[in-house]
Amino acid sequence: MFLLTASRAPTADEDTAAAALPRQPRSSSLRSLISFAFSSSYSRGSSTSTGKRPKLLLFGDSLTQRGFEGPGQGWAAGLAHTYGRRADVVNRGFSGYTSKWCALMLPTLFPADDPAWEVPLLAVVFLGANDAALPTREQHVTVHEYQQYLRCIVAYLRNRRRLDGKGTQILLLTPPPVDEDRWEAHCLARGRELDRKNEVTRLYAQACLGVGKTMDVPVVDVWTLLGGADLTEVAPNLGDGLHLSPQGNLLVCEAVLRAIEEYYPDLVPSQLPMQAPEHFEIKSSTTSIDVA
């Protein structure tokens, strides 16, 4: 993981990337990790002038869509629990989608004229696992194109403005490794040949790291985190060979929280105001409650 700078004016790369997008017409395991880095102390204050909670956006493919899967197992569920009453974790995961298909949806999913309170504090972008499909699959996106679409996504999301006038902060996640034996069994059971290679996915992970470096965005290297080329380390972190196991979800959640603490310390849960007073601060005679 690394960060060069957090907030700055758009670069020429960002302007070019954003211009490439279509115009928008007007119109239990995770519970144990929650305290590992953050205080649960209550801080009073107004998160927005509208009474709306700030948002954390998760944008990606099935690894994101399934981020709430299983009781207390998904990495997105862990984030939502950690940010309870402080920020809403919004899941925009699309199973099977690539960086290209996600980039095409940007103006519709996140309109430029959205009210400022809809603009997230942080966007976690987790793409590349499907781009890395072999050329026999419709999902295949070349490494170069993957980088271009990832730049488009970062530029578009970062250029939107929140209530405080600041842009959305971005955190990139590389695609995870592939357990080829188990994924091949999964593919054969569905009548198709193996369509992923771990070494190929590594190239996309490196490409994601490259985008982070050139666009000054922190990156969690999930490929390395979950074992990289060491299949004995990879195996327990993946369920079917491509998607995260409970252990893999836990590791990703922990890594995302550590990255937020390191690179965006003002966005850690303890730094965000808790919405509404604690119940023990309310009297039976209370006639109104400030939810800001």
C-alpha positions, 0 to 999 in steps of 0.5 A: 500500500502507498500514497503519494498525496491525498488531495490536489487539483485534477491532473491532465490524466484525470481530465483526459480520462474524465472526458472519455466518459459519456455525458450525463443528461440532466434529469461473528468473525469480523466482529472481533476485528472492529476494535483492532485499530479504532476507538469506539469513543463517542464524538458529538457533532454534525456530519452534514447540514441535512441530517444525512450520514456521510457515505463510503462507496464500495465499487467493483465486481462480485468480490464487492457484491458478495461483500455482505455474504454470509453471517459476519463473513463479508469484508463489506459487512465488517466495514458497515459494522465498524462505521455503524451510526457514523457512515453508511457503507454503500455497496455497488458491486456488479457480479461479472463486471469489468473495469470497462463495464463499470466505467460505462455506468458511472454517469448513470450510477453517480450523476454529476448533478447529485446533491452534495450529501450523496457524494461519498467521503471515500470510494473503495474501487475493487476491480480487475478479477474479471478483466484478467479473464483469458481472451476466450471470455467476453470479460477479457480486457487488456492490461493497458485498457484496464489501466485506462478504465481504472483511471477514468473511474478514479478521475470521475469519482474524485472530481465530484464534490461533497458538502465541505467542497472536497472531492471523494477520497479513493482507495484502490484494491488490486485483484486477488490471486487465483487458485487455479486448481479449484477454479478449474474445477468450478469452471469444468462443473459449468461446462467451460475450460479454465478461464483464469491464470494466477500469473495473468492476474498478477499483471493486472495487480501490478497495473493497478499499483501503477495507476495508484502511483501515477494518480497519487492514490493509495492501493491495497495489494490484495494479490500479495496480501492473500498469498500471491504466487504461494498457493499454500497461502492462497488456498485458505483465503479463497472459497472457489478459487476466485472469490474470497473465503471467510478468512480472505474477507477478514484479511481484506477488511482489516487491510482496508481499515489499516489503509484508511487509518494510515492514509485518510486518518480523518476518515477513521470511525472515531473521527466521524461524529456518531449520529444522534445522542446516546439513548442514555442521554435522552430523557423521558420528557424529551420532545425532539431529537437532533439527528445531525 
